[in-house]
Amino acid sequence: MASAYGRTRLADARWQRPGFWSDYHRGDPRARADYEHVKRQLLTADRQSES
């Protein structure tokens, strides 16, 4: 979670780094790997909370 300009954003720090989404859409391997890693963590946590 990070606060920017008086707003709170809930997102992994890897997704909030400057240029992350631009890198992701350009196919940068590091950005793609970070995206997949965080996505897996979120989906796993979601499945565990449903149990």
ABEGO torsion letter per residue (X at the ends): XBBBGGBBBBBBAAAABBGAAAAAAAGBAAAAAAAAAAAAAAAAAAAAAAX
